[in-house]
Amino acid sequence: MSAEQDPVYAPDQLKPGNRKMARRGALGTAAAMLLFFWGNHEGNTENIYLLLFAVGLVGIVIADALLRRNGLKPNDQ
């Protein structure tokens, strides 16, 4: 490969993130989204989207934990 085709990374991109804080942030955001059910909106369309996004965040956290536990995803990042 030539130098033109090599990917360019910033030093922060290669540094592993804090996985525990990311999980807490995702679960906290999902909990906060459920509190928005009691907002100033009419109808259930907003509630459906809030619930879907909250369940999606929780699902991503669970899937990440399962993949890491089973060794299908590396623990370094």
N, C-alpha and C positions, 0 to 999 in steps of 0.2 A: 504494500500500500504506500502510496505517496503521502507526503505531508499534507496535501490538500484534502485528502479523504479521511484523515484521522479525526476522531471527534475531539472537541475542545471542552474541557471540564474546568469549572472554577473549583478552587480548593474546598469550598463549602459543600459542593455536590458529592464529593467522595467521602466526607465525614459522616459517620453514622449518626442518625438522629436519636432522640430519646423516645424509645418505643412506649414506655410506660406513660409518659406525659401525653403522647399522641392518643393512646387508648382512652385515657381519662378525658382528654379534650373532646374526643368523638362521642363518648357516652354522656358527657356533660351537655354537649350541644343537642344530642337527641332528647335528653330530659328537658332542656329549655324549650325545644320545639313543641313538646307535648304540653307545656304550660301555655303556649300560644292558642290553644283551643278556646280559651276564655278571652278572646280578643274582641275587637269592635267590628266584626264582619258578620254578614248574613249568609245563610246557606251553608252547605257542607263541602263545597268544592275545595275551599282552602283547608278544611280539616283533613280531607283525603290526602292532599299533597303533603301536609305536615306529617301525617302518620306514615305515609310511604317513605319519606326521606328519613324520618327517625328510625323506622324499622330497617331501612337500608344501611344506615350508619352502624346500628347494632349488629346487623348481619355481616358487615365487612369486618368488624372487630372480632366476631366469633370465628369467621372463616380464617382470618389471619392467625388467630391463636391455634386453631386446629391444624392449619398447614405447618406452622412452626413446630408444634408438638410432634407431628408425624414425620418431621424431617423433610418435607416437600418444599420448604422455603428456608433459605439460609437465615441464621440468626444474627449475622453481622450488620444488616441494615434494616 
